[in-house]
Amino acid sequence: MAVSTIFFDYGGTLVKVPPIIARPEKVWVEAAWKLGLNLSETLVRHALEATNERMEGQIYRYVGRTAEYWTLFDVAVMDRLHIREKREELGNAVDGRFADPTNRELFPEARTILEQLKDSGYHLGLISNNNDFLLKVLAYHGLDKLLDSVTYSQEVGAEKPAPQIFSKALERAHCAPAEAVHVGGSLHADVEGAQRSGMHAIWLNRTDEPGSTNCLTIRTLYELPAVLQLIGHIADSPR
C-alpha cells in the first residue's frame, strides 16, 4: 500500500528545543531577580518538580485555556517557594518567556523539506506531546500553512506512545496506518508508538545516539525524500 501521509514530531524534529525547556528554574530565577526577588535555582527546581507531580494530567482539562492552567501552576509554585509579593508580576514574566514563539527556532531544513513533500502531493501532519502553545509557534513560523493536520496530546488526553494520539491523527488524515509514515527523534514515543499503531516509522537520530531499531534511520530531514522512496519500493515489491 502506497504511503500518502507523512507525520512529524514537533520538538527536536521540526523545531529546536530551546534551552529554557531544559532549565525552567533558570527562567524563574532570572525573572525574580529583575523584580528584586532572590530565589535559589535548586529550590525552584524542587518546587517545579513537586508541582509537576501534583498537577500531572490536569492540563488535559484546559484545552483552549492553557494560559489559565499555567496561572494555576505558577500560583502553586510560588506557594511552595513562600513568595508573598509581586506574584502576578512574576507569573506574567515567567509565562511570557515560555509563551514567546521567538524562542523556538526551526531546524534549517524543516521548511524546505515540508514544502518539497507538500509539492509532491503528500498529506503532512504533526503528532506532538504538547499543548495549545504549539499552534502559536506553528503560525509564527508559517508551518500552519504547510501542515494539513495537527494532533497534540493536550487535546487528545494521551501522550505518545499511547495509541489514542496516533489513531486520532490517522482519523484526521483519513488515512490507513499502512499508508502513513511517522518521523521523530524518540525511539520509545515516536518509533515504537507509530509501529504499534501499524504505521511506518523513521527514526530521526540527529546526534547519532546509540539505539537498536528495526526501522529506517536518518540524521537530517534532507535524507527523508530518498527514504520515503525506499519505503515505496519495499511496499511495491512482491512478497
C-alpha positions in Angstrom: 0.0 0.0 0.0 1.5 3.4 -1.1 2.4 6.0 1.5 0.2 9.0 1.3 0.7 10.7 4.6 3.8 11.9 6.5 3.5 12.7 10.2 6.2 14.6 12.0 7.1 15.0 15.7 7.5 18.6 16.8 10.3 19.3 19.3 13.6 18.0 18.1 12.3 17.2 14.7 10.9 20.4 13.1 11.6 22.8 15.9 14.7 23.0 18.0 14.1 22.5 21.8 15.1 25.8 23.4 17.5 25.8 26.5 14.7 27.3 28.6 12.8 24.0 28.4 15.7 22.1 29.9 16.3 24.7 32.6 13.0 26.3 33.6 14.3 27.1 37.1 16.7 29.5 35.4 13.8 31.4 33.8 12.2 31.7 37.2 15.3 32.9 39.0 16.1 35.5 36.3 12.5 36.8 36.2 12.5 37.0 40.0 15.9 38.8 40.1 14.5 41.5 37.8 11.7 42.1 40.3 14.1 42.3 43.2 13.4 38.8 44.5 16.2 36.4 45.3 15.5 32.7 44.5 17.7 29.6 44.5 17.7 27.6 41.4 17.8 24.4 43.5 14.8 25.3 45.5 12.9 26.4 42.4 13.7 23.2 40.6 12.4 21.2 43.5 9.2 23.3 43.6 8.7 22.8 39.9 9.2 19.1 40.1 6.7 18.8 43.0 4.1 20.9 41.3 4.5 18.9 38.1 3.9 15.7 40.0 0.9 17.1 41.8 -0.7 18.6 38.7 0.2 15.8 36.4 -2.6 15.3 33.7 -4.6 18.3 34.7 -3.5 20.2 31.6 -5.7 17.9 29.5 -8.7 19.7 31.0 -7.6 23.1 29.8 -7.7 22.8 26.0 -8.2 26.3 24.7 -7.5 27.7 28.2 -3.8 26.7 28.6 -2.9 30.2 30.0 -5.4 29.6 32.8 -3.7 26.3 33.6 -0.2 27.9 33.8 -1.6 30.6 36.1 -2.7 28.0 38.5 0.6 26.2 38.1 2.5 29.4 38.8 0.5 30.0 42.0 1.3 26.5 43.2 5.0 27.0 42.6 5.0 30.4 44.4 3.1 28.9 47.3 5.8 26.2 47.7 8.5 28.9 47.5 6.7 31.0 50.1 6.6 34.0 47.7 4.2 36.6 49.0 4.9 39.7 47.0 4.9 40.6 43.3 3.3 37.2 42.5 1.3 38.4 39.5 4.3 40.2 38.0 6.5 37.2 38.5 3.9 34.8 37.0 3.4 37.1 33.9 7.2 37.4 33.4 7.8 33.7 33.6 4.8 32.8 31.3 5.8 35.5 28.9 9.2 33.9 28.4 7.8 30.4 27.8 5.0 31.7 25.6 7.2 33.7 23.3 7.3 31.9 19.9 10.6 33.6 19.0 12.2 31.3 21.5 11.5 28.4 19.1 13.8 28.1 16.1 13.2 25.8 13.1 15.8 23.3 12.0 17.4 24.7 8.8 16.0 22.1 6.5 12.5 21.8 8.0 10.6 24.3 5.8 12.4 23.2 2.7 11.5 19.6 3.2 7.9 20.3 4.1 7.5 22.4 1.0 9.1 19.7 -1.1 6.9 16.9 0.3 3.7 19.0 0.0 4.5 19.8 -3.6 4.9 16.0 -4.1 1.3 15.5 -3.0 1.8 14.1 0.5 -0.6 14.9 3.3 1.5 16.4 6.0 0.6 16.1 9.7 2.0 16.8 13.1 1.8 14.5 16.1 3.2 16.0 19.3 3.2 15.6 23.1 2.4 19.3 23.6 -0.3 21.8 24.4 -2.1 24.7 22.6 1.0 26.8 22.6 2.5 24.8 19.7 -0.3 26.2 17.5 1.2 29.7 18.1 4.7 28.6 17.2 3.5 26.9 14.0 1.7 30.1 13.0 4.7 32.2 13.9 6.9 30.1 11.6 4.2 29.7 8.9 4.2 26.0 9.3 0.4 26.0 9.8 0.2 26.7 6.0 2.2 23.6 5.2 0.6 21.1 7.7 -2.7 19.6 6.7 -3.4 18.3 10.2 -2.1 18.9 13.8 -2.7 16.4 16.6 -1.3 17.1 20.1 -1.6 15.3 23.5 -3.4 18.0 25.4 -6.5 17.8 23.2 -6.4 14.0 22.9 -5.7 13.4 26.6 -2.9 11.0 25.9 0.8 11.2 25.0 2.9 9.2 22.6 3.4 6.3 22.5 -0.2 5.8 23.6 -2.2 4.5 20.6 -5.0 7.1 21.0 -2.9 10.0 19.7 -1.8 8.1 16.6 -5.4 6.9 16.0 -6.7 10.5 16.2 -4.0 11.7 13.8 -4.9 8.9 11.3 -8.6 9.7 11.6 -7.9 13.4 10.8 -5.8 12.5 7.8 -8.4 9.9 6.5 -5.5 7.5 6.3 -5.0 3.8 6.9 -2.0 3.0 9.2 -0.1 1.3 6.4 -0.4 4.4 4.3 1.3 6.6 6.9 4.9 7.3 8.0 5.8 8.9 11.3 9.1 10.8 11.6 10.5 11.5 15.1 13.5 11.5 17.4 12.3 9.3 20.2 12.7 5.5 19.9 10.1 5.0 22.6 7.5 7.7 21.9 7.8 8.1 18.1 9.2 4.9 16.7 7.6 2.3 19.0 4.4 4.2 19.2 4.0 4.5 15.5 4.9 0.9 14.8 2.4 -0.4 17.4 -0.2 1.6 15.6 0.6 -0.1 12.3 2.4 2.9 10.8 5.8 3.0 9.2 8.4 4.7 11.4 11.5 6.7 10.6 13.9 7.5 13.4 15.5 10.9 13.1 18.7 10.4 15.0 20.3 13.9 14.7 23.0 13.3 17.3 24.0 9.7 16.5 22.6 8.3 19.7 23.1 4.6 20.3 20.0 2.5 20.0 18.6 -0.6 18.3 15.7 -0.2 16.0 14.1 -2.2 13.2 13.1 0.9 11.2 14.9 3.2 8.8 17.1 5.9 10.3 18.1 9.3 9.1 20.3 12.1 10.6 18.7 15.0 8.9 15.3 15.7 7.2 17.2 16.3 4.0 17.5 12.5 3.8 13.8 11.9 4.2 12.6 12.1 0.5 15.1 9.3 -0.5 14.0 7.1 2.4 10.3 7.6 1.5 11.1 6.4 -2.0 12.8 3.3 -0.4 9.7 2.6 1.7 7.6 2.9 -1.5 9.8 0.3 -3.3 9.6 -2.1 -0.3 5.8 -1.8 -0.3 5.6 -2.4 -4.0 8.0 -5.4 -4.1 6.4 -8.8 -4.5 6.0 -10.9 -1.3 
